[in-house]
Amino acid sequence: MNNNFTKSTMLIALLSLSTQLFSQETPATPERFGKQSLRTWSVGAHGGILSQNTFLGRGSVKAREFKSVGYGAFIKRQILPALGLQADFLRGEIKTLNNTSTIEQVNSINWSGSLTAVLNIANFSLNTQNAVLIPYVKAGAGYMSSDSKVANVDVFTDREGWYIPTGVGFKFGVAKGINIDLGYDINFIKSSPTVKNAYNESRFSYAHAGLEFALGNKENSQLQNYSAVADLRKQSAEESAELRRALSTAEQNAARDREQYAKDLGDDDNDGVANKFDKCPGTAAATVVDGSGCPIAVTQTVIKETTVVTEADRKILKDAISNLEFDLGKSTIRAKSYTTLNRVAALLMEKNFSLKLAGHTDNTGGRELNLRLSKERAESVKAYLVSQGANASRIEATGYGPDQPIASNKTAAGRQENRRVEFTLY
């Protein structure tokens, strides 16, 4: 009864390990430098030569190795790159001749099951993500049932008992997910004296060769074969190439933006209105145009020669500066600024002043962007004044960006003061 209980316990433990094979999910492809999805389950089959003799010392029998054949299979769960848990199944016959006779003894392994820990000693990757050579050692515990005959006379039948499997071997990676397994096992019998006596010195060896197949997504590497260093080198090279492509694209875009900026703020027809705001390009020289660069009919031009700027004139400019507002990050003038700008336009027409508009920004953002924004805002003020009747040829619009601050850019109040358009009469 105890033997039956032990046998049932061993089978349940092995089956509980193997049933996890059917719960695997197909992992998604990881992002670069992200968590790797690796195959941890594998199955295999093997065959080889069973022998009463081992390399620990030749026994007292003449083993008939090439007539003693064994075969089996295994299920393996890789827990760490260097550590796996393997369930082995083995059958076969061990044939020997007594040294003093020609009588043949046959020990038949009806079935055996063992649970072993497999320790990978090294992982030789040769700069690839999948190892080509993995030496290993293993040890564990197993349970087996065997028969023994001498000259066709039964010594015992269906005797069950424990044994300790140990072994060494090499795995060769021949493809992604396929390994050749070459191993040599020594199994130590821990059963009744009758069974021990049937096996020379209570042990037998098994030299075998087989194939191991990884389960799961075929695109993923096996955990035991995976080389993190080789994979990191590959992903780093891909990242470097991608960054170089991104840098090249950014440089091309910057060159294109500079070219467009120069084109937009140029004045091809010399009418005093930048190309970006000029809705009537190509006007003839000396043509009076409005703020959109389109010709306007001038009924009478009154030129008053004066260079005297009064305090009242300066107050009109001061009010215009203090009330001047643009949309955030744009050159569009807000409607609340129109009233004071209209007074500046009237002053320019009445006294025939010349006006210099100087746009300034703080140092927030790139210098090229700030230069463009300051120039566009000065041009917007000029375009509005011209649209109200001011002479475009007497208005100069310049952008200085962040180059001429009047306060510290380290504070919000200072940056607010630096964002301005200055009006200068002369």
Summary of the structure (lengths in Angstrom):
residues: 426
radius of gyration: 45.8
end to end distance: 117.7
largest distance: 141.5
contacts: 1292
relative contact order: 0.09
helix: 31%
strand: 36%
